[in-house]
Amino acid sequence: MQKLQIIINASEGLHARPADLFCTKAGRFEADIQVRNISTGSDFVNAKSILMILTLGVIPGHEIEITASGEDESAAIQDIGVLIENDFPDE
């Protein structure tokens, strides 16, 4: 299992377009990918579900934790981390 803790700096937080990009990126991997909002103490949710991502209420400055388990877990964590670090650019 791979883990990543990262602060969301995107001006929209993890809502609308960033949430869609996050889910799309997570959906490209076979690994089971989960995410939680550390800042609010939420439970983990499926990172491949936009509805579940939106329930986390991630706003700018919140810290999230992402876990990935499976064959391509390292690539998943790396690619999602880059997406967040770059503030969710369009691909």
All heavy atoms as an XYZ file, in Angstrom:
688
protein
N       0.846     -1.184      0.000
C       0.000      0.000      0.000
C       0.887      1.241      0.000
O       1.864      1.327      0.716
C      -0.909      0.014      1.230
C      -1.750      1.289      1.301
S      -2.759      1.478      2.781
C      -3.889      0.159      2.557
N       0.522      2.176     -0.836
C       1.206      3.466     -0.926
C       0.290      4.533     -0.338
O      -0.933      4.452     -0.479
C       1.501      3.817     -2.385
C       2.426      2.857     -3.078
C       3.860      3.021     -2.627
O       4.357      4.131     -2.513
N       4.513      1.909     -2.356
N       0.892      5.523      0.333
C       0.124      6.621      0.927
C       0.729      7.960      0.539
O       1.938      8.067      0.339
C       0.130      6.529      2.454
C      -0.569      5.333      3.013
C      -0.527      5.362      4.521
C      -1.189      4.121      5.103
N      -1.154      4.140      6.567
N      -0.129      8.967      0.477
C       0.311     10.335      0.220
C      -0.556     11.282      1.031
O      -1.782     11.178      1.007
C       0.168     10.661     -1.268
C       0.420     12.125     -1.675
C       1.884     12.506     -1.442
C       0.023     12.359     -3.115
N       0.083     12.167      1.774
C      -0.625     13.247      2.455
C      -0.204     14.542      1.776
O       0.985     14.782      1.603
C      -0.284     13.287      3.945
C      -0.830     12.090      4.686
C      -0.551     12.148      6.182
O       0.273     12.922      6.653
N      -1.250     11.317      6.923
N      -1.192     15.340      1.388
C      -0.902     16.532      0.599
C      -1.944     17.604      0.870
O      -3.103     17.300      1.149
C      -0.838     16.168     -0.910
C      -0.263     17.302     -1.735
C      -2.187     15.693     -1.417
C       0.151     16.877     -3.146
N      -1.514     18.855      0.813
C      -2.415     19.989      1.016
C      -2.964     20.438     -0.334
O      -2.223     20.548     -1.314
C      -1.688     21.147      1.723
C      -1.307     20.699      3.135
C      -2.550     22.402      1.763
C      -0.459     21.668      3.912
N      -4.257     20.702     -0.378
C      -4.913     21.170     -1.589
C      -4.815     22.696     -1.639
O      -5.323     23.383     -0.753
C      -6.398     20.748     -1.627
C      -6.536     19.227     -1.546
C      -7.098     21.318     -2.861
C      -5.943     18.477     -2.726
N      -4.151     23.204     -2.667
C      -3.986     24.656     -2.823
C      -4.833     25.240     -3.946
O      -4.906     26.460     -4.089
C      -2.513     24.996     -3.068
C      -1.664     24.729     -1.847
O      -2.028     25.091     -0.739
N      -0.543     24.063     -2.033
N      -5.461     24.394     -4.736
C      -6.291     24.875     -5.843
C      -7.395     25.781     -5.309
O      -7.986     25.504     -4.261
C      -6.895     23.704     -6.604
N      -7.678     26.851     -6.023
C      -8.636     27.858     -5.548
C     -10.048     27.311     -5.356
O     -10.824     27.859     -4.579
C      -8.676     29.049     -6.510
O      -9.102     28.630     -7.788
N     -10.391     26.226     -6.047
C     -11.711     25.615     -5.907
C     -11.725     24.492     -4.882
O     -12.764     23.875     -4.659
C     -12.165     25.042     -7.251
C     -12.318     26.066     -8.354
C     -12.611     25.388     -9.672
O     -13.560     24.590     -9.738
O     -11.879     25.654    -10.634
N     -10.575     24.205     -4.282
C     -10.494     23.044     -3.407
C     -10.615     21.791     -4.249
O     -10.051     21.701     -5.337
N     -11.371     20.839     -3.776
C     -11.590     19.599     -4.513
C     -13.064     19.505     -4.884
O     -13.795     18.614     -4.486
C     -11.149     18.396     -3.672
C     -10.813     17.098     -4.388
C      -9.894     17.309     -5.575
C     -10.184     16.121     -3.430
N     -13.525     20.512     -5.631
C     -14.921     20.607     -6.058
C     -14.970     20.759     -7.573
O     -14.014     21.208     -8.195
C     -15.610     21.808     -5.399
C     -15.695     21.671     -3.917
N     -16.689     20.957     -3.296
C     -14.893     22.136     -2.933
C     -16.497     20.991     -1.990
N     -15.412     21.691     -1.737
N     -16.088     20.422     -8.159
C     -16.377     20.601     -9.577
C     -15.252     20.074    -10.477
O     -14.970     18.886    -10.477
C     -16.709     22.054     -9.877
N     -14.604     20.953    -11.227
C     -13.593     20.534    -12.199
C     -12.428     19.787    -11.552
O     -12.050     18.713    -12.032
C     -13.085     21.742    -13.001
C     -12.172     21.365    -14.171
C     -11.574     22.587    -14.843
N     -10.702     23.327    -13.959
C      -9.436     22.978    -13.678
N      -8.891     21.919    -14.230
N      -8.712     23.706    -12.851
N     -11.845     20.286    -10.448
C     -10.754     19.522     -9.833
C     -11.186     18.123     -9.371
O     -10.437     17.165     -9.518
C     -10.321     20.390     -8.652
C     -10.695     21.771     -9.051
C     -11.970     21.610     -9.821
N     -12.386     18.017     -8.846
C     -12.879     16.702     -8.410
C     -13.027     15.765     -9.607
O     -12.697     14.582     -9.525
C     -14.201     16.848     -7.668
N     -13.515     16.296    -10.714
C     -13.663     15.497    -11.919
C     -12.299     15.027    -12.437
O     -12.131     13.854    -12.786
C     -14.391     16.302    -12.998
C     -14.584     15.510    -14.276
O     -15.123     14.387    -14.211
O     -14.189     16.017    -15.349
N     -11.326     15.933    -12.465
C      -9.981     15.561    -12.907
C      -9.358     14.529    -11.976
O      -8.698     13.590    -12.424
C      -9.092     16.806    -13.003
C      -9.467     17.804    -14.099
C      -8.644     19.078    -13.954
C      -9.289     17.199    -15.474
N      -9.575     14.696    -10.670
C      -9.055     13.763     -9.671
C      -9.631     12.364     -9.923
O      -8.896     11.380     -9.967
C      -9.422     14.265     -8.277
C      -8.840     13.471     -7.149
C      -7.691     13.881     -6.515
C      -9.459     12.316     -6.694
C      -7.152     13.153     -5.458
C      -8.943     11.582     -5.644
C      -7.784     12.006     -5.026
N     -10.952     12.278    -10.072
C     -11.620     10.988    -10.291
C     -11.207     10.359    -11.616
O     -11.017      9.147    -11.692
C     -13.127     11.163    -10.253
S     -13.740     11.560     -8.618
N     -11.087     11.176    -12.641
C     -10.668     10.674    -13.946
C      -9.270     10.078    -13.861
O      -9.008      8.992    -14.380
C     -10.721     11.792    -15.006
O     -12.071     12.260    -15.109
C     -10.238     11.305    -16.358
N      -8.374     10.784    -13.193
C      -7.001     10.285    -13.030
C      -7.008      8.982    -12.229
O      -6.371      8.007    -12.617
C      -6.144     11.338    -12.331
C      -4.696     10.943    -12.095
C      -3.894     10.863    -13.362
C      -3.551     12.231    -13.881
N      -2.686     12.148    -15.075
N      -7.728      8.937    -11.123
C      -7.785      7.736    -10.288
C      -8.374      6.557    -11.060
O      -7.935      5.411    -10.899
C      -8.606      8.010     -9.028
N      -9.356      6.833    -11.920
C     -10.007      5.786    -12.688
C      -9.136      5.122    -13.721
O      -9.479      4.058    -14.239
N      -8.003      5.704    -14.009
C      -7.082      5.129    -15.001
C      -6.231      3.993    -14.431
O      -5.491      3.344    -15.163
C      -6.164      6.209    -15.558
C      -6.913      7.233    -16.379
C      -5.995      8.270    -16.954
N      -6.778      9.233    -17.727
C      -6.399     10.458    -17.982
N      -5.222     10.892    -17.545
N      -7.162     11.264    -18.668
N      -6.339      3.774    -13.143
C      -5.503      2.773    -12.476
C      -6.340      1.608    -11.976
O      -7.496      1.777    -11.596
C      -4.729      3.417    -11.323
C      -3.781      4.481    -11.778
C      -4.154      5.813    -11.771
C      -2.525      4.150    -12.264
C      -3.293      6.802    -12.221
C      -1.653      5.124    -12.724
C      -2.033      6.455    -12.695
N      -5.725      0.435    -11.970
C      -6.378     -0.766    -11.446
C      -6.408     -0.770     -9.919
O      -7.259     -1.410     -9.325
C      -5.646     -2.017    -11.939
C      -5.743     -2.232    -13.436
C      -7.165     -2.493    -13.891
O      -7.900     -3.200    -13.183
O      -7.542     -1.990    -14.964
N      -5.488     -0.071     -9.290
C      -5.380     -0.065     -7.830
C      -6.666      0.442     -7.179
O      -7.398      1.248     -7.753
C      -4.211      0.817     -7.399
N      -6.919     -0.049     -5.968
C      -8.002      0.478     -5.141
C      -7.481      1.778     -4.537
O      -6.494      1.764     -3.796
C      -8.361     -0.525     -4.042
C      -9.403      0.015     -3.090
O     -10.354      0.678     -3.550
O      -9.268     -0.214     -1.869
N      -8.111      2.893     -4.850
C      -7.642      4.197     -4.401
C      -8.705      4.821     -3.501
O      -9.868      4.926     -3.887
C      -7.326      5.125     -5.590
C      -6.321      4.447     -6.526
C      -6.795      6.469     -5.104
C      -6.111      5.150     -7.841
N      -8.274      5.215     -2.318
C      -9.160      5.815     -1.325
C      -8.596      7.185     -0.940
O      -7.392      7.410     -1.007
C      -9.236      4.935     -0.071
C      -9.707      3.520     -0.330
C     -11.191      3.461     -0.587
O     -11.984      4.036      0.145
N     -11.581      2.767     -1.646
N      -9.474      8.083     -0.506
C      -9.043      9.416     -0.091
C      -9.881      9.857      1.093
O     -11.052      9.497      1.214
C      -9.126     10.430     -1.268
C     -10.541     10.562     -1.786
C      -8.556     11.773     -0.877
N      -9.257     10.619      1.989
C      -9.990     11.201      3.117
C      -9.498     12.610      3.361
O      -8.381     12.972      2.982
C      -9.848     10.357      4.375
C      -8.482     10.434      5.030
C      -8.416      9.527      6.252
N      -7.138      9.651      6.914
C      -6.948     10.270      8.080
N      -7.967     10.801      8.728
N      -5.744     10.338      8.614
N     -10.346     13.404      3.993
C     -10.003     14.772      4.358
C      -9.457     14.743      5.778
O     -10.218     14.592      6.741
C     -11.242     15.665      4.246
C     -10.929     17.133      4.430
O      -9.929     17.493      5.034
N     -11.793     17.984      3.924
N      -8.158     14.874      5.911
C      -7.527     14.871      7.233
C      -7.989     16.073      8.041
O      -8.218     15.980      9.247
C      -5.988     14.870      7.101
C      -5.507     13.576      6.462
C      -5.329     15.088      8.458
C      -4.024     13.570      6.131
N      -8.144     17.210      7.384
C      -8.488     18.454      8.075
C      -9.830     18.392      8.789
O     -10.020     19.055      9.808
C      -8.484     19.630      7.093
O      -7.179     19.803      6.561
N     -10.762     17.604      8.259
C     -12.080     17.495      8.901
C     -12.262     16.162      9.608
O     -13.302     15.934     10.230
C     -13.220     17.666      7.875
O     -13.141     16.609      6.911
C     -13.148     19.022      7.188
N     -11.291     15.276      9.466
C     -11.389     13.973     10.117
C     -12.365     13.022      9.454
O     -12.934     12.154     10.121
N     -12.556     13.154      8.156
C     -13.515     12.301      7.453
C     -13.002     10.871      7.332
O     -11.815     10.599      7.508
C     -13.796     12.860      6.057
O     -12.720     12.579      5.179
N     -13.914      9.978      7.002
C     -13.550      8.604      6.682
C     -13.030      8.559      5.248
O     -13.256      9.474      4.462
C     -14.768      7.689      6.801
C     -15.224      7.507      8.241
O     -14.367      7.555      9.149
O     -16.438      7.316      8.450
N     -12.373      7.460      4.912
C     -11.923      7.254      3.542
C     -13.121      7.009      2.631
O     -14.104      6.383      3.040
C     -10.974      6.056      3.441
C      -9.565      6.363      3.853
C      -9.117      6.055      5.126
C      -8.683      6.962      2.961
C      -7.817      6.333      5.510
C      -7.381      7.247      3.338
C      -6.953      6.928      4.611
N     -13.034      7.513      1.393
C     -14.044      7.270      0.364
C     -13.342      6.810     -0.908
O     -12.138      6.988     -1.068
C     -14.911      8.526      0.073
C     -15.648      8.986      1.314
C     -14.075      9.652     -0.517
N     -14.117      6.247     -1.811
C     -13.615      5.779     -3.096
C     -13.188      6.973     -3.946
O     -14.008      7.817     -4.297
C     -14.712      4.975     -3.802
C     -14.278      4.413     -5.126
O     -13.206      4.713     -5.652
N     -15.118      3.574     -5.691
N     -11.917      7.031     -4.304
C     -11.380      8.152     -5.078
C     -11.831      8.133     -6.528
O     -11.614      9.098     -7.254
C      -9.853      8.158     -5.012
N     -12.479      7.056     -6.956
C     -12.939      6.960     -8.335
C     -14.394      7.404     -8.482
O     -14.950      7.345     -9.565
C     -12.758      5.536     -8.839
C     -11.283      5.110     -8.849
C     -11.102      3.679     -9.279
C      -9.614      3.300     -9.200
N      -9.385      1.921     -9.636
N     -14.996      7.870     -7.386
C     -16.390      8.310     -7.390
C     -16.468      9.814     -7.131
O     -16.156     10.276     -6.035
C     -17.187      7.568     -6.309
O     -18.440      8.179     -6.104
N     -16.900     10.563     -8.131
C     -16.970     12.016     -7.965
C     -17.935     12.401     -6.844
O     -17.678     13.338     -6.092
C     -17.302     12.740     -9.287
C     -17.071     14.246     -9.125
C     -18.710     12.423     -9.742
C     -17.009     15.016    -10.409
N     -19.036     11.676     -6.707
C     -19.984     12.001     -5.639
C     -19.353     11.829     -4.268
O     -19.570     12.648     -3.366
C     -21.246     11.140     -5.762
C     -22.112     11.427     -6.982
C     -23.286     10.465     -7.044
C     -22.594     12.863     -6.978
N     -18.566     10.780     -4.108
C     -17.902     10.563     -2.814
C     -16.836     11.630     -2.558
O     -16.689     12.105     -1.437
C     -17.300      9.156     -2.757
C     -18.337      8.051     -2.846
S     -19.691      8.195     -1.635
C     -18.829      7.973     -0.100
N     -16.120     12.019     -3.601
C     -15.107     13.074     -3.464
C     -15.772     14.373     -3.003
O     -15.276     15.058     -2.114
C     -14.361     13.302     -4.796
C     -13.572     12.070     -5.205
C     -13.465     14.531     -4.729
C     -12.443     11.692     -4.291
N     -16.894     14.697     -3.605
C     -17.582     15.945     -3.249
C     -18.074     15.947     -1.811
O     -18.142     17.007     -1.178
C     -18.735     16.198     -4.219
C     -18.317     16.488     -5.666
C     -19.552     16.556     -6.568
C     -17.486     17.754     -5.775
N     -18.378     14.767     -1.261
C     -18.844     14.708      0.131
C     -17.744     15.051      1.129
O     -18.040     15.349      2.286
C     -19.414     13.321      0.493
O     -18.362     12.352      0.473
C     -20.546     12.917     -0.433
N     -16.501     15.039      0.693
C     -15.386     15.327      1.604
C     -15.294     16.805      1.982
O     -14.690     17.146      2.990
C     -14.057     14.875      0.988
C     -13.887     13.374      0.781
C     -12.585     13.090      0.044
C     -13.940     12.641      2.115
N     -15.866     17.681      1.157
C     -15.855     19.112      1.461
C     -14.465     19.720      1.530
O     -14.191     20.574      2.378
N     -13.575     19.297      0.636
C     -12.190     19.787      0.648
C     -12.137     21.195      0.061
O     -12.538     21.427     -1.072
C     -11.268     18.841     -0.149
C      -9.846     19.383     -0.181
C     -11.303     17.437      0.443
N     -11.649     22.123      0.866
C     -11.474     23.513      0.434
C      -9.974     23.836      0.418
O      -9.177     23.070      0.957
C     -12.247     24.496      1.354
C     -11.735     24.398      2.789
C     -13.752     24.234      1.281
C     -12.320     25.450      3.732
N      -9.596     24.960     -0.188
C      -8.169     25.306     -0.218
C      -7.570     25.328      1.192
O      -8.177     25.840      2.125
C      -8.155     26.701     -0.840
C      -9.397     26.768     -1.663
C     -10.406     25.952     -0.898
N      -6.402     24.716      1.310
C      -5.710     24.651      2.586
C      -5.964     23.368      3.359
O      -5.256     23.077      4.316
N      -6.960     22.581      2.949
C      -7.212     21.303      3.614
C      -6.151     20.289      3.213
O      -5.658     20.297      2.086
C      -8.582     20.755      3.246
C      -9.698     21.298      4.075
N     -10.979     20.829      3.990
C      -9.732     22.268      5.015
C     -11.758     21.479      4.829
N     -11.015     22.380      5.457
N      -5.834     19.403      4.144
C      -4.903     18.317      3.872
C      -5.699     17.037      3.658
O      -6.614     16.732      4.417
C      -3.923     18.134      5.032
C      -2.877     17.081      4.762
C      -1.824     16.978      5.861
O      -2.071     17.472      6.982
O      -0.768     16.400      5.601
N      -5.341     16.301      2.605
C      -5.988     15.029      2.337
C      -4.961     13.909      2.399
O      -3.752     14.151      2.298
C      -6.707     15.009      0.970
C      -5.712     15.181     -0.183
C      -7.807     16.059      0.917
C      -6.315     14.944     -1.566
N      -5.455     12.696      2.593
C      -4.608     11.503      2.547
C      -5.168     10.589      1.471
O      -6.370     10.333      1.431
C      -4.592     10.776      3.883
C      -3.731      9.532      3.862
C      -3.662      8.818      5.205
O      -4.489      9.119      6.098
O      -2.798      7.956      5.352
N      -4.290     10.118      0.614
C      -4.659      9.212     -0.467
C      -3.922      7.898     -0.234
O      -2.728      7.902      0.065
C      -4.253      9.795     -1.833
C      -4.842     11.188     -2.020
C      -4.676      8.863     -2.971
C      -4.165     12.001     -3.097
N      -4.644      6.792     -0.367
C      -4.010      5.482     -0.299
C      -4.320      4.728     -1.582
O      -5.384      4.902     -2.178
C      -4.501      4.648      0.904
O      -5.888      4.373      0.751
C      -4.248      5.367      2.219
N      -3.375      3.905     -2.000
C      -3.564      3.075     -3.185
C      -3.020      1.683     -2.891
O      -1.924      1.545     -2.346
C      -2.856      3.678     -4.387
N      -3.810      0.679     -3.242
C      -3.410     -0.718     -3.061
C      -3.661     -1.467     -4.354
O      -4.775     -1.446     -4.874
C      -4.237     -1.373     -1.949
O      -4.025     -0.738     -0.727
N      -2.637     -2.126     -4.838
C      -2.794     -2.910     -6.053
C      -1.561     -2.842     -6.924
O      -0.567     -2.203     -6.583
N      -1.661     -3.488     -8.056
C      -0.528     -3.658     -8.971
C       0.136     -2.339     -9.359
O       1.358     -2.243     -9.401
C      -1.007     -4.394    -10.217
C       0.089     -4.749    -11.171
C      -0.436     -5.573    -12.326
O      -1.261     -6.468    -12.105
O      -0.002     -5.307    -13.452
N      -0.642     -1.301     -9.636
C      -0.076     -0.030    -10.097
C      -0.189      1.082     -9.049
O      -0.280      2.250     -9.379
C      -0.714      0.394    -11.414
C      -2.239      0.423    -11.360
O      -2.818      0.143    -10.284
O      -2.864      0.723    -12.385
N      -0.126      0.703     -7.781
C      -0.309      1.660     -6.687
C       0.721      2.789     -6.689
O       0.381      3.941     -6.433
C      -0.314      0.943     -5.331
C       0.976      0.246     -4.994
C       0.888     -0.636     -3.767
O      -0.179     -1.212     -3.484
O       1.921     -0.749     -3.075
N       1.971      2.479     -6.979
C       3.004      3.520     -6.977
C       2.755      4.560     -8.059
O       2.853      5.766     -7.818
C       4.395      2.907     -7.162
O       4.737      2.107     -6.059
N       2.431      4.097     -9.254
C       2.149      5.016    -10.359
C       0.916      5.858    -10.049
O       0.879      7.052    -10.359
C       1.950      4.244    -11.654
N      -0.083      5.253     -9.431
C      -1.308      5.983     -9.096
C      -1.008      7.121     -8.130
O      -1.422      8.264     -8.358
C      -2.341      5.029     -8.493
N      -0.294      6.825     -7.066
C       0.040      7.858     -6.074
C       0.884      8.956     -6.710
O       0.646     10.144     -6.486
C       0.768      7.235     -4.858
C      -0.216      6.389     -4.035
C       1.433      8.292     -4.001
C      -1.296      7.164     -3.310
N       1.854      8.572     -7.521
C       2.721      9.560     -8.160
C       1.921     10.471     -9.094
O       2.043     11.698     -9.037
C       3.836      8.871     -8.937
C       4.754      9.859     -9.616
C       5.872      9.176    -10.388
O       6.115      7.978    -10.245
N       6.564      9.935    -11.210
N       1.110      9.896     -9.962
C       0.364     10.702    -10.937
C      -0.678     11.603    -10.274
O      -0.849     12.756    -10.672
C      -0.313      9.795    -11.969
C       0.650      9.240    -13.003
O       1.872      9.485    -12.878
O       0.184      8.563    -13.930
N      -1.359     11.091     -9.267
C      -2.346     11.913     -8.556
C      -1.640     13.031     -7.796
O      -2.106     14.169     -7.768
C      -3.222     11.053     -7.630
C      -4.097     10.118     -8.473
C      -4.084     11.928     -6.729
C      -4.824      9.054     -7.671
N      -0.491     12.732     -7.213
C       0.289     13.758     -6.521
C       0.712     14.883     -7.451
O       0.612     16.065     -7.103
N       1.161     14.541     -8.647
C       1.554     15.552     -9.635
C       0.355     16.402    -10.031
O       0.450     17.626    -10.147
C       2.213     14.889    -10.867
C       2.361     15.874    -12.012
C       3.565     14.290    -10.487
N      -0.793     15.767    -10.230
C      -2.015     16.490    -10.579
C      -2.346     17.537     -9.517
O      -2.631     18.695     -9.831
C      -3.178     15.500    -10.720
C      -4.537     16.102    -11.044
C      -4.572     16.588    -12.492
C      -5.637     15.074    -10.804
N      -2.252     17.155     -8.260
C      -2.573     18.071     -7.158
C      -1.516     19.165     -7.033
O      -1.847     20.344     -6.868
C      -2.722     17.287     -5.841
C      -3.938     16.362     -5.922
C      -2.842     18.243     -4.652
C      -4.024     15.345     -4.802
N      -0.250     18.787     -7.102
C       0.835     19.769     -6.985
C       0.758     20.837     -8.060
O       1.145     21.978     -7.846
C       2.192     19.065     -7.047
C       2.507     18.276     -5.799
C       3.745     17.409     -5.946
O       4.343     17.344     -7.045
O       4.109     16.755     -4.954
N       0.248     20.472     -9.231
C       0.123     21.412    -10.338
C      -1.233     22.110    -10.366
O      -1.594     22.733    -11.372
C       0.389     20.690    -11.669
C       1.828     20.299    -11.804
O       2.739     21.036    -11.444
N       2.066     19.094    -12.315
N      -2.000     21.978     -9.283
C      -3.321     22.633     -9.144
C      -4.298     22.248    -10.245
O      -5.024     23.085    -10.769
C      -3.179     24.153     -9.047
C      -2.508     24.584     -7.757
O      -2.591     23.859     -6.751
O      -1.880     25.655     -7.763
N      -4.321     20.955    -10.589
C      -5.325     20.385    -11.477
C      -5.372     21.022    -12.865
O      -6.422     21.513    -13.291
C      -6.712     20.451    -10.831
C      -6.756     19.755     -9.490
C      -6.556     20.479     -8.322
C      -6.986     18.391     -9.411
C      -6.591     19.851     -7.080
C      -7.015     17.752     -8.174
C      -6.806     18.483     -7.013
N      -4.261     21.012    -13.589
C      -4.283     21.561    -14.956
C      -5.096     20.657    -15.878
O      -5.186     19.449    -15.657
C      -2.817     21.573    -15.370
C      -2.234     20.414    -14.605
C      -2.967     20.410    -13.275
N      -5.671     21.236    -16.909
C      -6.364     20.432    -17.920
C      -5.324     19.645    -18.690
O      -4.238     20.136    -18.979
C      -7.140     21.326    -18.898
C      -8.348     21.972    -18.231
O      -9.025     21.278    -17.441
O      -8.595     23.155    -18.491
N      -5.657     18.413    -19.007
C      -4.695     17.560    -19.724
C      -4.890     17.681    -21.209
O      -5.903     17.994    -21.707
C      -4.842     16.121    -19.294
C      -4.508     15.954    -17.826
C      -4.558     14.505    -17.372
O      -5.541     13.817    -17.659
O      -3.596     14.094    -16.739
